[in-house]
Amino acid sequence: MSYDEFKEQVRDAVDFVGLVNETVSLPRQPHGGRPVKVLCPFHPDRKTPSLAVYEDHARCYGACHETWDVFGWAMKVWGCDFRTALDRLAERAGILRPQWTPEQERAARERRATEDMLALVARHTAHRLWVGTKTGLHY
């Protein structure tokens, strides 16, 4: 099994709504493409529900302006990198991490490093666009 196949198997096996429900109390389940709106736990605006939780992702329309899939949510809540989130989610889903050859392991390590770097760049870019003076929005 390749790294990408393993990652997709974990993504498919984890109940995203259940994972979010561990952090935020959802009054009902999202269904039919319709989200459930709740207060976002990642910023201080505690008056207006700004977190839209869908069956496979969540999006904050408040101060965060971020979108999370199962891996992004786990990294944000658990404060970990992608590799740790992947391993913990696989363990929760009862999926054993495959034994890869040294070449496959090296390629997976490089891929994870790239994914971690891209996630950091995305967070930084979103922060620069949405926080503060919002100069990026006027550009």
C-alpha positions in Angstrom: 0.0 0.0 0.0 1.4 3.4 -0.9 1.5 6.4 1.4 -1.3 8.1 -0.5 -3.5 5.0 -0.4 -2.9 4.8 3.4 -3.7 8.4 3.9 -7.0 8.1 1.9 -7.9 4.9 3.8 -7.5 6.8 7.1 -9.4 9.8 5.8 -12.3 7.5 4.7 -12.3 5.6 7.9 -12.4 8.5 10.4 -15.8 10.0 11.3 -15.1 13.7 10.8 -18.3 14.9 12.5 -17.5 12.7 15.5 -14.0 14.1 15.7 -15.3 17.7 15.6 -18.0 16.7 18.1 -15.2 15.9 20.6 -14.2 19.6 20.6 -17.5 21.4 19.8 -20.9 20.2 20.9 -23.0 19.8 17.7 -26.7 20.0 18.2 -27.4 17.7 15.2 -25.6 15.9 12.4 -24.9 17.7 9.1 -26.6 15.9 6.2 -27.4 16.4 2.5 -24.6 18.9 2.1 -26.1 21.2 4.7 -23.8 22.3 7.5 -24.4 22.7 11.2 -23.3 26.1 12.4 -21.8 26.4 15.9 -19.4 28.7 17.8 -15.8 28.3 16.6 -13.5 27.2 19.4 -10.4 28.8 17.9 -11.1 32.5 18.4 -12.7 34.7 21.1 -15.9 35.7 19.2 -18.3 33.6 21.4 -21.6 35.2 20.3 -22.2 34.3 16.7 -22.0 30.8 15.3 -19.3 31.1 12.6 -18.1 27.5 12.3 -19.9 25.5 9.5 -19.4 21.8 10.0 -20.0 19.6 7.0 -19.8 15.8 6.7 -16.2 15.9 5.5 -14.8 19.4 6.4 -15.4 22.5 8.5 -15.1 26.1 7.7 -14.9 29.1 10.0 -16.5 32.3 8.6 -15.4 34.3 11.6 -12.0 35.5 12.7 -10.2 32.3 11.6 -11.3 32.1 8.0 -9.8 28.6 7.8 -11.1 25.3 6.4 -10.1 22.0 7.9 -10.4 18.4 6.7 -10.0 15.5 9.1 -6.2 15.9 9.2 -6.2 19.7 9.5 -8.7 19.6 12.3 -6.7 17.0 14.2 -3.5 19.0 13.8 -5.2 22.2 15.0 -6.9 20.6 18.0 -4.1 18.3 19.0 -1.3 20.8 18.2 0.7 18.3 16.2 2.2 17.9 12.8 0.7 16.0 9.9 2.6 12.7 10.6 1.4 12.6 14.2 -2.2 13.4 13.2 -2.1 10.7 10.5 -0.7 8.1 12.9 -3.2 9.0 15.7 -6.2 9.0 13.4 -5.1 5.6 11.9 -4.8 4.2 15.4 -8.3 5.5 16.3 -9.7 3.9 13.1 -7.9 0.6 13.8 -5.8 0.8 10.7 -2.2 -0.5 10.9 0.5 1.6 9.4 2.0 -0.4 6.5 5.6 -1.5 6.5 7.3 0.3 3.7 10.7 -0.3 2.1 13.4 2.2 3.0 12.8 3.9 -0.3 9.1 4.2 0.3 9.7 5.5 3.8 12.1 8.1 2.5 9.6 9.2 -0.1 6.8 9.4 2.5 9.0 11.4 4.8 9.8 13.9 2.0 6.1 14.1 1.1 5.1 14.7 4.8 7.7 17.4 5.1 6.4 19.1 2.0 2.8 18.8 3.2 3.8 20.3 6.6 5.6 23.2 4.9 2.6 23.9 2.6 0.2 23.8 5.6 2.4 26.3 7.4 2.5 28.6 4.3 -1.3 28.3 3.9 -1.8 29.3 7.6 0.6 32.2 7.3 -0.9 33.4 4.1 -4.5 33.2 5.5 -3.3 35.1 8.6 -1.7 37.8 6.6 -4.8 38.2 4.4 -7.5 38.2 7.1 -5.9 39.5 10.3 -5.1 43.1 11.1 -5.6 45.7 8.5 -6.9 43.4 5.8 -4.5 45.0 3.4 -4.4 41.9 1.3 -8.2 42.1 0.6 -7.8 45.5 -0.9 -5.0 44.4 -3.3 
